[in-house]
């Protein structure tokens, strides 16, 4: 067995071990968090909420983010990546927004560029052109 073949056999084992470790850590975190949930306190906290305003604010946020995605697509066109489809740009923008909203660090731009790089035109253009188009 060649050295290259032996090296490729280690990666699946390492990946499986890291996946098992990650699942164990997440399960422990979920178990720890679930021990501190008090349904009565949660109900009391949301008892005075006017859900009409919650729905309206969610709709306004969605419209703003959709508009932001369209503006970003215009920037892509100005940066020479106009062949990237509008739906692909919108999807990459929503992936970035999801990453920014749910991860406690501002990773939105990195996630947006990573999602955009999967498009053949953006891949040929390179990461710097994708990042530069954000400022256009």
N, C-alpha and C positions, 0 to 999 in steps of 0.2 A: 504494500500500500504506500503510495507516494506521500510526501509531506503535505502537499496541497490537499490531498484527499483527507488526510487526518485532520487538517485544520478546518475543513468544511464540516466535519462531523461534530466538532465542539460547539459550533454556533447554535444548532438546534437545542442542544442540552442546556446551554447557557440561557437561551431565550425562554425555554420552558421553565427553568429555575427562577428566572426573573419574573415571569408571569405568575408563577405560583406564589412567590414572595409578595408581589404587588397585590394579588387577590387576598392574601392573608392580612396584609396591612390594611387594606380597604375594609375587609370584614371586621377587623378589630376596631377600626375607627367608627364604622356604622354601629357596632354593638355598644361601644362606649357612648356614642351620641344618643342612641335610643334609650339608654338608661336614664337620661336627663330630660326626656320629653314628658311634659305634663299636659295632657289634652285639655284639661279645664282652664289652664293658664292661656293656652293658645286660643281657645274659644273666647275667653274674656278679652284678649288683646284685639281680636277682630270683631268684637260685638258692635262697636260704634262706627265701623267702616261703611261708607256709602259706596256700594259696589258699582254704581253708575259711573262715578269718577274714576274708579280703577279701570273699568273697561274703556272709558274714553281716553285715559292716559296711555293705556296699552295700544290703542288704535293710533293715537298721535305719534307714539314712539315708532310704530311700524311704518307709518307714512314717512316720517323723518329719515329712518334708516333706508327705506326704499329709494327716497330721493337722493340720499347720500351715495348709494350704490350707483345710481344713474350718473351722478356727478363724477364719481370715480371712473366710470366707463368713458366719459368724455375726456378725462385726464389720460386714460390709456390710449385713446385715439390720438390725442395731442402728442403723446410720447412715442408714437409710431407703432402701437400695438392695437390698432383699430380693428384688426381681424379677429381679435378675441370677442366672442359673442357676448351680447348683452346679458343673456341668461347666465352664462358662465361667470361674468363679472359680478352679477347680483348674487349668485351663489357663493362666490369667494368672499364677497363682502359680508354676507350673513354668517358664514363660518367664522370670519374674523370677529364679528360682533359677539357671537356666542362664546368664543374663546375669551374675549375681553370681559364679558359679563360674568362668566362662571369660574374663571381662574383668577386668583387674587393678585395677578400681575398684569401689566398692560402688554399683552402678547398679540394684540389684534393685528398690527401691521405685519408682524412676522407670519402669523397664520394666514393673512390675506395673500402675501407673496407666495407662501408655500402652496396654498390652494390654487393660485393663478399659474404657478409654474407647471402644473399638470397639463395645461393647455398647450398644444403643439406650437402655436405661434409665440406664446409667451416663453416657452422653453427655448426656442431659437433666439429670442430677443435677449435672454439673460436676466438674472435677478436685478442687476443694477438698472436696467431699463424699466423693469416693473416697478422698482422702488422710486425711480425718478419720475415715473408717470403719476405717482401719488401726489407729487407737488405741482404737477402741471395744471 
